[in-house]
Amino acid sequence: MALLNKEQLDYFDEFGFLPLEKVFDPVKVLDPIIQEYHGVLDNLIDDLYEEERISSKFENSSFAEKLTKVMQETGESHALYFDFSLPAPAAVTMESKGWFGPSVFNAFVDEDILDVVESIIGSEIYSNPVQHVRIKPPEKLLPKTDNLKVSVGATPWHQDQGVVNDEADETNMLTVWFPLLDAPVESGPLKVIPGSHKGGLLTHCGDFGAKGVMQIPTHLFDEEGAVPVPLNRGDLVVLNKRTVHGSLPNISENIRWSFDLRYNPVGQNTGREAFPGFVARSRRDSSSELRDPVEWNHMWEETKIRLSSVNSGDPIDINFRKRSDGNQSECA
């Protein structure tokens, strides 16, 4: 994809988000990821079956059917098994799960995606380790457990700056969100508050609302101004770090499967320094770019080993995310 034009950049500056159609080739980028995750799910099922936590290996079922049945029988999402990240540093052990496969890495450095990123933050691009996969089955098929409400239900309102530490307050962090399967409104795509990035960082409350997870109280912004962002495979949406957003519930018949990646200019704080990032693009020094998915995998494995070793004594207090403090009167 070519760099963004002035009209697109003006839209992003005005509204704090920009949906873009047909940015990258979904067959090239997404299908290998989906294939990788079939293996990840099968490994999870093998583990759960051996532990007698599920009744079957569901061998004749689709990916979506298998995952839904696993969640139904265990009451858990097992999200960390699929995520290309680790738990909070103090919780990392050698048993911590995660998936850092080559097809996932290839999406991070896809040239078409990086063209979009370069248009907004410049040509020296760092892959920020605040990154996640979300796989959400239809809510009507899942048991009403607290674990599933938090991990695969509708995502509460937040700003991406609000879930990293304050060392990244000056970082020009950009979020790139895209679905691996078509994500119409009924599947639970993102919803955003246009223009909310202009108001600065809002208070994020750790115990506001029914879910008991960090979110922005709705009286701090105009929730009625929310707009959904349905996307198809190959589309993406970029978000300013201060754009208030969440997601809709999945009321469809299929899973909602998405990646949210983050990038910032090389040299700026990621807001999660305990985890490894890398140079995704550099026009100034191409030799600094990481293009080896095996090395990326090793970086995360070494991080797990290092944090596990530290945690075998007294867990370290790393400023992992912020800010449930804020103005507590706004959280009432």
MITOR-393383 format. One record per residue (C-alpha): x, y, z; residue in one letter. Coordinates in nm, 4 decimals. Each point is the difference from the previous one (the first is absolute). Layout:
# residues N
X | Y | Z | A;
...
***
This chain:
# residues 332
0.0000 | 0.0000 | 0.0000 | M;
0.1222 | 0.3525 | -0.0729 | A;
0.0415 | 0.2553 | 0.2762 | L;
-0.3158 | 0.1704 | 0.1212 | L;
-0.1159 | 0.3162 | -0.1757 | N;
-0.0721 | 0.3387 | 0.1569 | K;
-0.3743 | -0.0597 | 0.0184 | E;
0.0521 | -0.3234 | 0.1928 | Q;
0.2536 | 0.1573 | 0.2352 | L;
-0.2303 | 0.2957 | 0.0624 | D;
-0.2820 | -0.2423 | 0.0876 | Y;
0.2264 | -0.1807 | 0.2468 | F;
0.1079 | 0.3282 | 0.1593 | D;
-0.3600 | 0.1180 | 0.0299 | E;
-0.1692 | -0.3158 | 0.1256 | F;
0.2815 | -0.2014 | 0.1615 | G;
-0.0611 | -0.3122 | -0.2064 | F;
0.0089 | -0.1000 | -0.3658 | L;
-0.1563 | -0.3141 | -0.1518 | P;
0.1687 | -0.1146 | -0.3203 | L;
-0.1224 | -0.2589 | -0.2500 | E;
0.2080 | -0.2620 | -0.1824 | K;
0.3324 | 0.1012 | 0.1507 | V;
0.1678 | -0.3406 | -0.0218 | F;
-0.0488 | -0.3397 | -0.1619 | D;
-0.1978 | -0.2120 | 0.2483 | P;
0.0931 | -0.3261 | -0.1706 | V;
0.3708 | 0.0775 | 0.0357 | K;
-0.0118 | 0.1517 | 0.3484 | V;
-0.2961 | -0.1545 | 0.1818 | L;
-0.0435 | -0.3535 | -0.1319 | D;
0.3437 | -0.1180 | 0.1251 | P;
-0.0813 | 0.1440 | 0.3436 | I;
-0.3302 | -0.1852 | 0.0086 | I;
0.1792 | -0.3203 | -0.0927 | Q;
0.2530 | 0.0524 | 0.2803 | E;
-0.2761 | 0.0506 | 0.2513 | Y;
-0.1634 | -0.3283 | -0.0943 | H;
0.3126 | -0.1635 | 0.1408 | G;
-0.0021 | 0.2212 | 0.3096 | V;
-0.3600 | -0.0947 | 0.0752 | L;
0.0693 | -0.3688 | -0.0533 | D;
0.2901 | 0.0211 | 0.2475 | N;
-0.2265 | 0.1663 | 0.2553 | L;
-0.2626 | -0.2686 | -0.0516 | I;
0.2601 | -0.2745 | 0.0466 | D;
0.1083 | 0.1578 | 0.3302 | D;
-0.3549 | 0.0452 | 0.1281 | L;
-0.1029 | -0.3511 | -0.1006 | Y;
0.3010 | -0.1474 | 0.1776 | E;
-0.0977 | 0.1992 | 0.3097 | E;
-0.3571 | -0.1380 | -0.0340 | E;
-0.1417 | 0.3514 | -0.0211 | R;
-0.1836 | -0.0662 | -0.3272 | I;
-0.1999 | -0.3012 | -0.1118 | S;
0.1298 | -0.0324 | -0.3557 | S;
0.2605 | 0.1255 | -0.2473 | K;
-0.2781 | 0.1144 | -0.2347 | F;
0.1929 | -0.1392 | -0.2952 | E;
-0.2721 | 0.0440 | -0.2629 | N;
-0.0814 | 0.3591 | 0.0932 | S;
0.1085 | 0.3316 | -0.1533 | S;
0.2380 | 0.2382 | 0.1751 | F;
-0.2892 | 0.2149 | 0.1215 | A;
-0.1963 | -0.3018 | 0.1220 | E;
0.3011 | -0.1442 | 0.1825 | K;
0.0827 | 0.3257 | 0.1752 | L;
-0.3608 | 0.0589 | 0.0995 | T;
-0.0298 | -0.3516 | 0.1429 | K;
0.3227 | 0.0474 | 0.1981 | V;
-0.1355 | 0.3203 | 0.1524 | M;
-0.3370 | -0.1610 | 0.0700 | Q;
0.1531 | -0.2949 | 0.1846 | E;
0.2720 | 0.1852 | 0.1920 | T;
-0.1683 | 0.3363 | 0.0564 | G;
0.3267 | 0.1665 | -0.1013 | E;
0.1234 | 0.1777 | -0.3135 | S;
0.3614 | -0.1253 | 0.0194 | H;
0.0873 | 0.3306 | -0.1668 | A;
0.3657 | -0.0060 | 0.1052 | L;
0.0496 | -0.3247 | -0.1906 | Y;
-0.0633 | 0.1867 | -0.3259 | F;
0.1418 | 0.3417 | 0.0819 | D;
0.3298 | 0.1354 | -0.1328 | F;
0.0795 | 0.1465 | 0.3398 | S;
0.0544 | -0.1136 | 0.3588 | L;
-0.1890 | 0.0606 | 0.3246 | P;
0.0933 | 0.2934 | 0.2225 | A;
0.3727 | -0.0337 | 0.0842 | P;
-0.0566 | -0.0986 | 0.3629 | A;
-0.2231 | -0.2888 | -0.1170 | A;
0.2388 | -0.1463 | -0.2602 | V;
0.1240 | -0.3548 | 0.0611 | T;
0.1617 | -0.2593 | -0.2223 | M;
-0.3482 | -0.1474 | -0.0474 | E;
-0.1373 | 0.3263 | -0.1420 | S;
-0.1527 | -0.0518 | -0.3421 | K;
0.0110 | 0.2111 | -0.3143 | G;
0.0295 | -0.0359 | -0.3749 | W;
0.2828 | 0.1653 | -0.1922 | F;
-0.0199 | -0.1761 | -0.3346 | G;
0.1539 | 0.1075 | -0.3307 | P;
-0.3272 | 0.0876 | -0.1721 | S;
-0.0936 | 0.2278 | 0.2885 | V;
0.3372 | 0.1735 | -0.0263 | F;
-0.0417 | 0.0416 | -0.3748 | N;
-0.3170 | 0.2016 | 0.0594 | A;
0.1908 | 0.2370 | 0.2270 | F;
0.2439 | 0.0830 | -0.2811 | V;
-0.2375 | -0.0122 | -0.2965 | D;
0.1078 | 0.2765 | -0.2376 | E;
-0.3538 | 0.1188 | -0.0727 | D;
-0.0810 | 0.0333 | 0.3692 | I;
0.3287 | 0.1777 | 0.0668 | L;
-0.0734 | 0.2459 | -0.2821 | D;
-0.3097 | 0.1102 | 0.1907 | V;
0.1963 | 0.0261 | 0.3237 | V;
0.2789 | 0.1982 | -0.1678 | E;
-0.2521 | 0.2501 | -0.1326 | S;
-0.0974 | 0.0902 | 0.3562 | I;
0.3062 | -0.0418 | 0.2240 | I;
0.2875 | 0.0176 | -0.2485 | G;
0.2419 | -0.2448 | -0.1554 | S;
0.1871 | -0.1111 | 0.3150 | E;
-0.2524 | -0.2532 | 0.1300 | I;
0.0249 | -0.2072 | 0.3175 | Y;
-0.2329 | -0.2924 | 0.0674 | S;
-0.1407 | 0.0721 | 0.3446 | N;
-0.0475 | -0.3166 | 0.2130 | P;
-0.3482 | 0.1063 | 0.1165 | V;
-0.1712 | -0.2356 | -0.2430 | Q;
-0.2782 | -0.2546 | 0.0167 | H;
-0.2175 | -0.2489 | -0.1846 | V;
-0.3701 | -0.0161 | 0.0875 | R;
-0.2145 | -0.3010 | -0.0896 | I;
-0.3607 | 0.0439 | 0.1109 | K;
-0.2695 | -0.2624 | -0.0631 | P;
-0.3666 | 0.1048 | -0.0118 | P;
-0.0956 | 0.1051 | 0.3509 | E;
-0.3241 | -0.2002 | -0.0083 | K;
0.2016 | -0.3230 | -0.0201 | L;
0.2156 | 0.0650 | 0.3066 | L;
-0.0604 | -0.0560 | 0.3709 | P;
-0.0404 | 0.3179 | 0.2061 | K;
0.3265 | -0.0246 | 0.1938 | T;
0.1967 | 0.3033 | 0.1179 | D;
0.3077 | -0.1200 | -0.1889 | N;
-0.1822 | -0.0153 | -0.3314 | L;
-0.1822 | 0.3300 | 0.0525 | K;
0.3336 | 0.1785 | 0.0354 | V;
0.2038 | -0.1785 | -0.2654 | S;
-0.2462 | -0.0675 | -0.2821 | V;
-0.2890 | 0.2341 | 0.0705 | G;
-0.0360 | 0.3552 | -0.1247 | A;
0.3162 | 0.1974 | 0.0775 | T;
-0.0644 | 0.2929 | 0.2379 | P;
0.0723 | 0.3610 | -0.0936 | W;
0.3672 | 0.0956 | 0.0275 | H;
0.2855 | 0.1907 | -0.1615 | Q;
0.3134 | -0.1888 | -0.0970 | D;
0.2143 | 0.2573 | 0.1799 | Q;
-0.1922 | -0.0859 | 0.3148 | G;
0.1147 | -0.3624 | 0.0097 | V;
0.3749 | 0.0633 | -0.0190 | V;
0.2203 | 0.1656 | 0.2601 | N;
0.0560 | 0.3723 | 0.0196 | D;
0.3514 | -0.0240 | -0.1440 | E;
-0.1712 | -0.0232 | -0.3394 | A;
-0.2085 | 0.3143 | 0.0422 | D;
0.2033 | 0.1831 | -0.2644 | E;
0.0279 | -0.3007 | -0.2318 | T;
-0.1706 | 0.0310 | -0.3380 | N;
-0.1624 | -0.3429 | 0.0266 | M;
-0.2251 | -0.1168 | -0.2828 | L;
-0.2436 | -0.2914 | 0.0204 | T;
-0.0684 | -0.2152 | -0.3068 | V;
-0.3077 | -0.2254 | 0.0322 | W;
-0.1128 | -0.2502 | -0.2615 | F;
-0.2238 | -0.3084 | -0.0149 | P;
0.1128 | -0.3419 | -0.1201 | L;
-0.3581 | -0.0768 | -0.1041 | L;
-0.2545 | 0.2494 | -0.1301 | D;
-0.1261 | 0.2036 | 0.2964 | A;
-0.3479 | 0.1447 | -0.0645 | P;
-0.1721 | 0.1976 | 0.2738 | V;
-0.1759 | -0.3046 | 0.1451 | E;
0.3335 | -0.1802 | 0.0539 | S;
0.1196 | 0.2609 | 0.2504 | G;
0.2590 | 0.2221 | -0.1731 | P;
0.1451 | 0.3148 | 0.1519 | L;
-0.2119 | 0.2987 | 0.0928 | K;
0.1632 | 0.3419 | 0.0297 | V;
-0.0799 | 0.3495 | 0.1230 | I;
0.1040 | 0.2275 | -0.2905 | P;
0.2069 | 0.2983 | 0.1080 | G;
0.0461 | -0.1261 | 0.3561 | S;
0.3796 | 0.0036 | -0.0400 | H;
-0.0071 | 0.3797 | 0.0239 | K;
-0.1102 | -0.0062 | 0.3623 | G;
0.3121 | -0.1503 | 0.1525 | G;
0.0353 | -0.3041 | 0.2215 | L;
-0.3135 | -0.0886 | 0.1962 | L;
-0.0174 | -0.1765 | 0.3343 | T;
0.0042 | -0.3798 | -0.0266 | H;
-0.1712 | -0.1685 | 0.2940 | C;
0.0931 | -0.3479 | 0.1107 | G;
-0.3329 | -0.0907 | 0.1538 | D;
-0.2542 | 0.1998 | -0.1967 | F;
-0.2961 | -0.1857 | -0.1489 | G;
-0.1169 | -0.3580 | 0.0168 | A;
0.3128 | -0.1609 | -0.1407 | K;
0.2370 | 0.1303 | 0.2645 | G;
0.2721 | 0.0727 | -0.2566 | V;
0.1786 | 0.3207 | -0.0909 | M;
-0.2200 | 0.2326 | -0.2024 | Q;
-0.1021 | 0.3626 | -0.0441 | I;
-0.3233 | 0.1000 | 0.1756 | P;
-0.2570 | 0.0881 | -0.2628 | T;
-0.0846 | 0.3339 | 0.1597 | H;
0.3445 | 0.1286 | -0.1052 | L;
-0.0776 | -0.0003 | -0.3731 | F;
-0.2898 | 0.0051 | -0.2449 | D;
-0.0853 | -0.3683 | -0.0349 | E;
-0.2896 | 0.0827 | -0.2319 | E;
0.2542 | 0.1143 | -0.2590 | G;
0.1434 | -0.3516 | -0.0380 | A;
0.0323 | -0.1471 | -0.3483 | V;
0.0695 | -0.3650 | -0.0900 | P;
0.2915 | -0.0889 | -0.2277 | V;
-0.0934 | -0.3144 | -0.1972 | P;
0.2853 | -0.1335 | -0.2123 | L;
0.0684 | -0.2805 | -0.2456 | N;
0.3089 | -0.2136 | -0.0437 | R;
0.2825 | 0.2160 | -0.1321 | G;
-0.1454 | 0.3163 | 0.1552 | D;
0.1353 | 0.1703 | 0.3107 | L;
-0.0645 | 0.2968 | 0.2248 | V;
0.2656 | 0.2186 | 0.1619 | V;
-0.0590 | 0.1760 | 0.3316 | L;
0.1593 | 0.2908 | 0.1799 | N;
0.1228 | -0.1046 | 0.3456 | K;
-0.2599 | 0.2267 | 0.1647 | R;
-0.3023 | -0.1010 | -0.2055 | T;
-0.2687 | -0.1409 | 0.2280 | V;
-0.1072 | -0.3385 | -0.1317 | H;
-0.1314 | -0.3404 | 0.0970 | G;
-0.1756 | -0.2808 | -0.1825 | S;
-0.3534 | -0.1155 | -0.0598 | L;
-0.1258 | -0.3414 | 0.1169 | P;
0.0163 | -0.2907 | -0.2407 | N;
-0.3637 | -0.0794 | -0.0770 | I;
0.0806 | -0.1749 | -0.3289 | S;
0.0222 | -0.3698 | -0.0820 | E;
0.3800 | -0.0011 | -0.0419 | N;
0.3122 | 0.0856 | 0.1961 | I;
0.1436 | 0.3519 | -0.0071 | R;
0.3767 | -0.0318 | -0.0441 | W;
0.2274 | 0.3023 | -0.0034 | S;
0.3540 | 0.1263 | 0.0503 | F;
0.0830 | 0.3293 | 0.1636 | D;
0.3583 | 0.1093 | -0.0557 | L;
0.1789 | 0.3136 | 0.1117 | R;
0.2900 | 0.1952 | -0.1419 | Y;
0.1963 | 0.3055 | 0.1063 | N;
0.3018 | 0.1917 | -0.1322 | P;
0.3353 | -0.1665 | 0.0689 | V;
0.1518 | 0.1249 | 0.3249 | G;
-0.3255 | 0.0848 | 0.1766 | Q;
-0.1137 | -0.1834 | 0.3129 | N;
-0.2415 | -0.2866 | -0.0660 | T;
-0.1785 | 0.0258 | 0.3333 | G;
0.0780 | -0.3659 | 0.0619 | R;
0.3779 | -0.0122 | 0.0137 | E;
0.0108 | -0.3415 | 0.1674 | A;
-0.1093 | -0.1531 | -0.3315 | F;
0.1978 | -0.0070 | -0.3262 | P;
-0.0731 | 0.2120 | -0.3053 | G;
0.1990 | 0.0358 | -0.3199 | F;
0.0703 | 0.2289 | -0.2940 | V;
-0.2624 | -0.0834 | -0.2621 | A;
0.1134 | 0.2566 | -0.2575 | R;
0.2864 | 0.2459 | -0.0286 | S;
0.0666 | 0.2067 | -0.3105 | R;
0.3083 | 0.1338 | 0.1792 | R;
0.1574 | -0.3356 | 0.0908 | D;
-0.1605 | -0.3039 | -0.1607 | S;
0.2549 | -0.2270 | 0.1701 | S;
-0.1736 | 0.0738 | 0.3327 | S;
-0.3273 | -0.1562 | -0.1186 | E;
-0.0984 | -0.3382 | 0.1386 | L;
-0.1090 | -0.2411 | -0.2711 | R;
0.0637 | -0.3352 | 0.1683 | D;
-0.3110 | -0.1478 | 0.1663 | P;
0.2165 | -0.2510 | 0.1855 | V;
0.1933 | 0.2832 | 0.1640 | E;
-0.3270 | 0.1676 | 0.0981 | W;
-0.1166 | -0.3249 | 0.1595 | N;
0.3314 | -0.0267 | 0.1857 | H;
-0.0380 | 0.3549 | 0.1334 | M;
-0.3277 | -0.0926 | 0.1659 | W;
0.1331 | -0.3325 | 0.1264 | E;
0.2991 | 0.1763 | 0.1554 | E;
-0.2357 | 0.2510 | 0.1603 | T;
-0.2024 | -0.2829 | 0.1518 | K;
0.3147 | -0.1642 | 0.1351 | I;
0.1296 | 0.3275 | 0.1448 | R;
-0.3263 | 0.0972 | 0.1693 | L;
-0.0587 | -0.3546 | 0.1255 | S;
0.3444 | -0.0007 | 0.1579 | S;
-0.0654 | 0.3292 | 0.1733 | V;
-0.3423 | -0.1154 | 0.1153 | N;
0.1413 | -0.3158 | 0.1558 | S;
0.1048 | 0.2310 | 0.2836 | G;
-0.2069 | 0.2997 | 0.0973 | D;
-0.1944 | 0.1184 | -0.3075 | P;
0.1284 | 0.3310 | -0.1306 | I;
-0.2198 | 0.3063 | -0.0035 | D;
0.0028 | 0.1115 | -0.3631 | I;
-0.2153 | 0.2936 | -0.1024 | N;
-0.1888 | -0.2079 | -0.2543 | F;
-0.3131 | 0.1998 | -0.0603 | R;
-0.1644 | 0.3044 | 0.1448 | K;
-0.2350 | 0.1659 | 0.1267 | R;
-0.2773 | -0.1105 | 0.2083 | S;
0.0846 | 0.2842 | 0.2319 | D;
-0.0843 | 0.3179 | -0.1944 | G;
-0.2793 | 0.2089 | 0.1486 | N;
-0.1774 | -0.2533 | 0.2179 | Q;
-0.3023 | 0.2258 | 0.0443 | S;
-0.0721 | -0.0654 | -0.3689 | E;
-0.0140 | -0.3745 | 0.0662 | C;
-0.2898 | 0.0127 | 0.2433 | A;
***
